[in-house]
Amino acid sequence: MDGRDGMRAADADREAVAERLRAALNEGRLDLHEYDERLQRAYAARTYAELDPLLSDLPPMSPPAQPALRSPGPVAQPSIGRLASLAFGGDTSRWLGEVWFPYLKVVAIVVTIWGVTSLLSQDLLYFWPAWVAGPWGVVLVLRTVGGLAAGEPRRQAVERERRRQRKRAKRERKRQLGSTEPDKTPPPT
């Protein structure tokens, strides 16, 4: 591979291709299955040679419709400082909420139960909620660090978008089928 084809693609390049594929789906140039397949290949692409064929049979977007490039998402192995800065991104904060909110709810419930039982017994009981919060918390810390390093928030955002597109296409198909079917209600007598 020579020149541009052998160069590594950036997250922004993959996002631009994904955005063009979304537009092609909305324009009716791609069906849902082909869009899904190309989108997976776009996010798995490492070089421009892997990205370029995904758009080769699509016309270029007109300049006003072309979206601005977003800042790149998380890289494969970010530093600890980068992990801390990722916590404030939209996809990342949503993913962190999905990972941590169940834990926080359960810990709040068991600590409340412990507090109420200690209050009712008029004695400070053994703090057994630590056996719930401790091991689960360690697992979640490891999952959070590993997920951020592997780009899990971005992957989930792409999957969410894919599901939205499928639902939208399904609704559109139902709407089109509904408008082409003849009216089956009997005429008034």
N, C-alpha and C positions, 0 to 999 in steps of 0.2 A: 504494500500500500504506500503510495506516494502522496506528498502534499497534505491537503486538508483531510482526505479520507482517513488517513492514519492517525489524525489528531484525536485526542480524548475530548468527548463532549461534556459540557458542564450541565449542571442541574437546570440552568436557565434555558439552555438549548433544548433539553428534554421537555421542559414546560412549554416552550414555544411550539414544538411539534404537537404536544398534547392539545394545546389550544386550537391549533389548525385542524386537528382531527375532530375536535368537538364541533367546530364550525362546519366541517364537512358533513358530520352527522346531522346537524340541524338543517343544513341545506338539502339534505336528502341524497348526497353523493355517496355516502357509506350507509350500509345497513348496520344494525346494532351489533351483530356478531363480528363483522369485519372491523368495526370501530373498537370493540373490546379487544380483539386480537392485536390490532395495530397499537393500541394504547399500552398493552402489556409489553410489546416489543420496544416501544419508545422508552418506557421507564427502565427497561433492562439494557438498553443500548449503552455501549461504552465509547464508541467512536462515531464520527460523522458518517463513516461508511455504513454504519448500521442504522443511522437516523434518516439519511437522505432517501432511501428507497420507500420509506413509509409515506412520503408525500409526492413521489415522482409522478403518479397518475392523477394528482389533484391540481386544479388551477391555483395560482397564487392568490392570496387574499388581497382585496383592495386596501390601500393604505388606511382609510378611515376606520375600517372594521378590525384592523389588526390591533390586538391588545398590547398594552405596555408589558414589557418583561418584568416579572416579579423577581425579588431577590432569591438566590438559590436556597433550597431547603438544607436540611442537615446532611453532612457528608458521612461517608461510611464509618470513620472512626474519629469523632470530634474530641477535642481536648476537654478537660474538666471545665475550664473557663467557658468554652463554647456551649457545653451542656447547660450551664447556668443561664446563659443568654438565650438559649432556645426556649426556656420555660415561659417566655412571654409572647411567643408566636401564637397565632390563632389556632392552627392545626395542633400544635404541641400542647397548648393549654387545654384544648378539648380532650385530647388523648389522655393527658394527666388526670383530668377530672374523671374520665371513664375508668381509669385504673385505680385512683385513690378514693373516690367518694364512697363506694361500698364499704371499704375498710373503715373510713371515718365514721360512717353511720353505725356499723356494728360495734366499734370501740366505744362510741358514745352510749349505745344501749347497754353494753355490759358494764361500763363504769357507773352508769346510772343505777343499774340493778345492784351492783356492789355497794354504792353509796346508800341506797334505800335500805338494804339489808343491814348494813353497818349501823345506820341511824335507828332502825327498829330494834336491833339487839342491844343498843346503847353501848356498843363496844366496837373498836376499830378492828374489823375482820381482816384476815389475810387477803392481800391484794391479788386475787386470782385472775382479774382481767389481763394481767401481764402475760399470762399463758396464751391468751387469745391475740393480744396486740403485738407481743414481741416477735414470735416466729413469722406471723403473717406480715408484719412490717418489714422484716429482713427480706422476705421473698419479694415484696413489692419494691423495695429499694433496688434489689438486683434486677428485677424486671424493668424498672424505670431506666436505670443506667443502660442496660442492654438494649432496650427498645429505642432510646434516644440515639444510641450509637449506631443502631441498624436502620434508622430512619422510619421506624414504625408509625409515628404520627402522620407522615406524608403518605405512606402506603394506605393507611386507613382512610385518609381524606380522599385519595384516588378511588378507593373502593366505594366510599359513600357517594361520590360523584357518579360512578359507574351505575350504582343502584338507582340513583335519581334519573339518569338517562334512560335506563330500562323501563322505569315506571312511566316516565314521560312518553316514551315510544309506545308503550302498551296502551296508555290512555288515548294517544293519538290514533292508534289502530282501532280501538273500540269506537272512538268518535267517528272515524271514517266509515267503519262498518255500520254503525247506527244510522248514519245519514244516507247510506246507499240501500239499506233494506227497505222494502215497501211497508207501508203502514198496515198492520195486521188487525187493527180495530175494526169491528163491523160497522157498516154505515148506519146512521140513525134511521129508524123506521117511523 
